[in-house]
Amino acid sequence: MTSQSLSSYIQSNSIPESDLLQELYLQTLSVQRGAHMISGPEQGRFLSWMSQLIKPKTILELGTFTGYSALCLAEGLQPDGKLYTLEQDEIVLSTAKSFFNRSAYVNQIIPLHGKISNSLTTLHETYDLIFIDADKKEYQNYAEQLIPKLKTGGLLISDNVLWKGRVIDKEPDRIGHYMIDYNHF
Ligand SMILES: C[S@@+](CC[C@H](N)C(=O)[O-])C[C@H]1O[C@@H](n2cnc3c(N)ncnc32)[C@H](O)[C@@H]1O
């Protein structure tokens, strides 16, 4: 929702992202279809900050895409912590894996390929931090399944719940309606 100049202002007043994250961001913008889905530097620094505040031992991310937000969230992991990230698209996941392999978190990030609904049935951990960033119509369903798996004091973050401001439109679009219901939930 930020303009390019506001975005530049925020970045110039924030701790800079790593060279690896910057490379991933620029590569995603230049070659990846659906590049607008990437969290990007401002949201990425926010996710990193939240993760560093709670120092999670276990993180679950729904929606890896090219791996940008996973790498940001991993910055707060405890040294023996793990981050599970779920993605159905093999092509974007291979990009994500190539960047995970070059990061300091190669042994901590566990990318899982497949539909979230299937992957969730195979995961039996509890989590300190959950980031929901896939398939807006399913947010509430995912949250209902995952809140019982959130540790006491854990944090659940959901991406783009204001849906570009459309949640307050007189006639919200389909996703706007999903987000309105989710925000009431
Ligand atoms: C908004 S993008 C994630 C962006 C990423 N978290 C980031 O900030 O860089 C959403 C991703 O979720 C994936 N996705 C959507 N529905 C899914 C589902 N049902 N199961 C698994 N992955 C799904 C899409 O393929 C897409 O890559």
The ligand as a MOL file (V3000), in Angstrom:
LIG
                    3D

  0  0  0     0  0            999 V3000
M  V30 BEGIN CTAB
M  V30 COUNTS 27 29 0 0 0
M  V30 BEGIN ATOM
M  V30 1 C 1.6560 -14.2040 -1.3510 0
M  V30 2 S 2.6340 -15.5460 -1.8650 0 CHG=1
M  V30 3 C 3.7340 -15.7860 -0.5220 0
M  V30 4 C 4.7680 -14.6900 -0.4340 0
M  V30 5 C 5.8920 -14.9960 0.5170 0
M  V30 6 N 5.4000 -15.3070 1.8450 0
M  V30 7 C 6.7940 -13.7900 0.5730 0
M  V30 8 O 6.4970 -12.8850 1.3390 0
M  V30 9 O 7.7650 -13.7040 -0.1830 0 CHG=-1
M  V30 10 C 1.5290 -16.8980 -1.6790 0
M  V30 11 C 2.1250 -18.2500 -2.0680 0
M  V30 12 O 1.2560 -19.2550 -1.5870 0
M  V30 13 C 1.1890 -20.3070 -2.5060 0
M  V30 14 N -0.0950 -20.9830 -2.3090 0
M  V30 15 C -1.3460 -20.4930 -2.5280 0
M  V30 16 N -2.2740 -21.3860 -2.1810 0
M  V30 17 C -1.6030 -22.4840 -1.7160 0
M  V30 18 C -2.0110 -23.7420 -1.1970 0
M  V30 19 N -3.3170 -24.0510 -1.0990 0
M  V30 20 N -1.0670 -24.6310 -0.8340 0
M  V30 21 C 0.2560 -24.3100 -0.9300 0
M  V30 22 N 0.7140 -23.1360 -1.4100 0
M  V30 23 C -0.2080 -22.2190 -1.7850 0
M  V30 24 C 1.3100 -19.6340 -3.8740 0
M  V30 25 O 1.8040 -20.5510 -4.8360 0
M  V30 26 C 2.2590 -18.4780 -3.5710 0
M  V30 27 O 3.5890 -18.8120 -3.8990 0
M  V30 END ATOM
M  V30 BEGIN BOND
M  V30 1 1 1 2
M  V30 2 1 2 3
M  V30 3 1 2 10
M  V30 4 1 3 4
M  V30 5 1 4 5
M  V30 6 1 5 6
M  V30 7 1 5 7
M  V30 8 2 7 8
M  V30 9 1 7 9
M  V30 10 1 10 11
M  V30 11 1 11 12
M  V30 12 1 11 26
M  V30 13 1 12 13
M  V30 14 1 13 14
M  V30 15 1 13 24
M  V30 16 1 14 15
M  V30 17 1 14 23
M  V30 18 2 15 16
M  V30 19 1 16 17
M  V30 20 1 17 18
M  V30 21 2 17 23
M  V30 22 1 18 19
M  V30 23 2 18 20
M  V30 24 1 20 21
M  V30 25 2 21 22
M  V30 26 1 22 23
M  V30 27 1 24 25
M  V30 28 1 24 26
M  V30 29 1 26 27
M  V30 END BOND
M  V30 END CTAB
M  END
